[in-house]
Every structure is written in C-alpha cells, then in structure tokens.
C-alpha cells in the first residue's frame, strides 16, 4: 500500500509539473558544449520558452513525454516513498521526541532515491528523448525521432539490447540520491521546525506547503549540476559502435561542460527546475500525506467496524 500511495501521489503532481520538465530539458540542452555567444539562444527564459514551444509544437507540446514521465513517477516515487515510509515507521531514523535524525534522514533519503532512480531509468531515458524532440525551428540537442513511448522502448531494446535501456543509469545515482536526500531532509526538518516553534502543526497543509517550497529551493540548487549531466548523457546520440557521440561518461561530461560553458553551464534551466520541483514537491507531498491519512482512517474504521 505504501508503494501505491507514493505512486499515486507522484502521478497527480506530474500532470501539473511535466510542462516545466519539458522546458527544463530544452534549456539544459540549449548551447550544449558551446561557449556563451557562440550559439543561437532559442529559449531566453521560462516564459519565452513556454511560448516558443506552444507556438512551434502546439499547446500539447508542453506535455511531451508525459506517459513515460508518469511511468517513471510510479516506479521511482512508489519505491522511494514506500521504502522511506517503512524506514520512518520502523523508528530507525527517529529520535525519542519523535523528530527525525539528520544523518538518518539524509542517508535514508539518498538510499531510497537511488534504488527508485536506477529501477526507473529506462522510463527516464525515453522521457528525456521525447521531451527533447521538437519542431526544427526550436530543436536543441540530439533529436531521436521516436514515434511514442512504447516504440521508443522497443527500438532501443532492439538496437542496443536490454542493456541499452539502462544507458545513462549511473547518472541517476548522484542526481536522484542528492535530490531525494535534500527533498526528504529539508521537508521533514522544515515541518519539525514549524511545529517546534508553534507556526503550524506537522499535519497541516501550511506545514506541507512551506516544507515543500523550502525543499524545492534546496533541491534545485543541489541537484541542478547533476540534472544537467543526466539530461545530456541520456539524450546524446550513439555512434555505430554504440558509444556516446559526445560523452564517455559522467566525468567526461563534467569536464567538457565546464571547459566550454563554465560553472554556470551546470545551472542551465535552474529556474525551470525550481518551478517544476517546487509545485511538484508540494503536490506530491501533500497528496502523499492526504493519502496516508485517508488510508489510516479507512483502516481504523474497518478495524472498529
């Protein structure tokens, strides 16, 4: 049931946040391995990017990659929240007063995030490919020309083997590990702080909102470099030998990006990451809390009956 609750909560949030994920992907691929001033800026900012995509790809272009995105949320967050709830309920990372241990929270958050991210990697791969596909006038990065989610999965498995579906999966380890740890840590700690100082009780929607928005800010700042790296490695094309056209791996991607784009190249699309993660975290976490409470109430009512 913990898996189901985590998956449903994440999917509900994904419908709202996916357009920002599309814009984030495009902005991260824009000017790939090119110095500032040496490429055409198609996406100037979030608003301009949204208008450009809607004009060239249609309004539904903002929901590209939605199906694999939902599938990824089911797998990744179902596992992540399900395992994290089990750890919380076990008391392994809780102090006697009920608050959550800092080290325990970070370790548990990173661990469950990595497990979910690696398992769901094939869906993230296809999601990235589909979100990067665009009309020629606004195309950035490698264009894969998939005809849909299932044809993409089948085509990759057919040409690269099952191993190809996990191409780039190693990038999910630092990306999801850091993102998950920072989200679950800042969310839990923010709620502890708000409750401790009498602002809002832990189970209030206000506590969830401020906790989620605070965690979104931390996640965007901590995860952005790893998100840029993941997007680029997942999206790069392959040569005839099945090797990446641009990057050999994470280290190679970091070095090449820094040399050509500098430090701020790792923060391309930061604003889109935040405006995706902030609302996504709030909706995801509030749905998670609501569904957990609903399930507990139903279970209690059934037992009393």
N, C-alpha and C positions, 0 to 999 in steps of 0.2 A: 504493500500500500504506500510506503514511503517513496518508492520509485515512481508510482503512478502520480502521486501528489506533486512531486518535483517536476515530472514531465509535463503535466497539465498546466502547472503554474508558468513554466518556461514558455510553452507554446502560446499561451494567452498573451504574454509580454512580447513575443516575437512578431506577432501580427502588427503591432504598433511600431516596433523598433527596426524592422527589416529595411525600410527605405533609407534610414540613416546608415545601415550596414552597407547598402549599395553605394552610397555617396562616399563612405569611408574607404571602401575598396578602390574606387576610382581615384580618389585623391592620393592614396598611398602609391598607386601605380603611375601617377602623372609625373613626368620628368624622371623616370627610373634611370639611374646611373648617368644622369646629366646634370651639369652644374647649373645653378640659377642663371637665368638669362640666355640659356642655350636650348631652350625648348619652348613650345607654344603652351601658354597657360590656358587650358580649356576650362578648368574649374577654379575660379578665383576664391570662392568661399562656399560655405554650406548652401546658402540661399541661391547663389548663382549656379551652383552645381545641380541643385534640385530643379531649377527652371530649365537648365540645359538638357537634363535627362528627360524631363517631361515633354519638352519640345521635340527632341530627336527620336526618342523611343516610345513616346506616349506616356500617359499617366501611370499605366501598369508597369512601365519600365522601372519604376521606383520599387516594385515588388519582385524584381528578378531574383531568382534563386530562393524563392520563398519555401518551396517544398523541401529541398534538402536542408534549408535552414531550420524548418520545423522538425525534420527528422533528427538533425544534429542536436536540437534542444531536447528532444525526447530522450536520446541516448545520453548525451553529456550531462545535462542537468538532472535527469532522472537518477542517474548513478551518483552524481555529485551531492545533490540534496538528500537523496535516500541514504547514502553512506554517512553523510555529515549528521543527519538526524539520529542515526544509530549510535554514532560516537557521542553526541550530546546526551542522549538518553542513558548511555552506559555510565556517564559520570566521569569518564577518563580525563576530560579536559576542564572539569568544573571544580571550583573552589568550594569550601564548606558553606560560604554565604550564598551560593547559587550563581555567582558571576563566573565568567569563562576565563580560563588561564590564557595569558597572552601567547606564550610559546606553544601551548597545546592547540590553540585556535589556528595559529599560523601553519603549524605542521599538518594538522588535520585538513585544513582548507586547501593547502597545496597538494597534499596526497590524493584526496578525493577528486580534485580538479584534474590532475594528471591522468588518473585512471579513466575518467569520463572523456577527456580530450583525445586520448590515444584510441580508445574504442570507437569513438565517433569520427575519427579522422577522415575516412573515405567520404562522408557526407559533407565535411567542411571543405574538402578538396573540390567536390562538384559545386558546392555553393559558391566558392570563390571563382571558379571558372565561369559560371553562369552570371554572376554579378558583374564580372569584368566585361562580358560581351555587350557591345554597344554599336549603335549606328556609326558608320565610318567617320562621320564628321566630329564625333566626340569620343572615339575609341582611344584608349590608353592601355599600355601593357600588351602582353601576348593575347591574341584572340583565338579561342579554341573552337568556336562554331558548333557547339553541341546543340542538339535538337530538343533537349529536355533532360530531366534528372535521370530517368532510367536508361535512355540511350547513352548518356554520359558515363554512367557506372559500367554499363555493358561494354562500351567502346574502350574504356580504359583497361578493364579486365582482359578484354580480347587482345589488345595490342601490347600491353605491358605485363599481363599476368596479374594474379591476385596481389602480388607484392606492390604492383603499381598503384593500387587503391590506397595504400598507406604511404605513398610518396609524400614526403614533407612532414610525416607524423612526428619526427623528432622536434620540429619547431613548436609543436603543441605542448611539449613538456615545460619549457620556460614560460611560454605565453599563458597557457591555462593555469599552470601552477602558481605563477605570480598573481595573475588576475583573480583566481579563486581565493587564494590566501588573503589578498588585500581586501577583496569584497567581503568575505565572511568574517574577517577580523574586524574591519572598520565598522561593518554593520552591527556585529554583536557588541563591540565596545561602545559604539555611539548609543545604542539602546541602554546599555549598562549605565552610561554617563547621564543620559537624560532621566533615567529612573532614579539614579542615586541622588541627583540634585533637585529632584522634585518637579522637573519640567513636564514630562509626560510619562505615564506608566508604560512598561515594556510592551504590553499587548495593545496599545493604541495605534491608530493609523498614523497619527502625527509622528510617533516614535519611528514607525516604519518608514515614513516619507523622509524625515531628516537623516535617518540612518542610511537609507538607500542613496540619497543625493550626496552625502558625505563619502560613502564608499565609491560612488561613481567618479568623483573627483580624484580620489586616490588611485582607483583602478586605471583611469585614463592616463594618469601621469606615470604610473609604474609599468603599465603594460604596453604603452604605445610603441616603444622601440621593438619589442618582441612581436607585436602585432604587424608592424610594417614588414619585418623579416619574414614572418609566416605567410603573409599575403603574397609577397614576391616569390618565395620559393614554391608555394603551392601553385601559383599561376604561371610560372615560367614554362616555356615550351621545351621539348626534348629533341635531341638530335637522333640520327638513325640508330645509334648505339644505345639509346635510352638514357643518355646523360643530359643534365640540365644545360640549356643554351647559355645561361648567364651565371649560374652559381653552382659550385660543387657541394655546398652545404652551408650550415649556419655561419661558421666563421668566415667563409669566403664572402658571404652576403654582407656581413657586418663590415668587413674591410673595404669591399668595393663601394658600398653605400657611403661610408664615412669619407673615403678618398674623393668621391665625385660630388657628393651632396652635402658633406659636412655633418656636424652634430644635429642640426635641425632637420636633416633628411629623415631621421628616425622619429620625428614628431609630425610628419605629414599626416593630415587627416585627424589631428588630435581633437579638434573641436567636434568633428563628426563622431569620434569615438565617445566623447563625453555625452553629447546629446543623444547618442544611442544608448550608452550604458546607464546614464542617469535615470531616464524614464523606464528603461528595461529592468534595471535593478529594482526600482520602486514597485513596478507592476509585478515583477517576478516574485519578489519577497513578500509583498502584501498578499498576492494570490496564494503563496506558499503558507503564510500564516493563517489566512482565512480557511484554506482547505484543511490544514492541520486541525484547527479548532472545530471545523464542521465535522471532520471525521471523529474527533474525540467526543463531541457532543452526541453524535449518532451512536457511537459505540457505547457511551454511557447510558443513553436512553434505552438501547437494546438490552443491555445488561439489567437495567432497572425493571424493564418490562418482563 
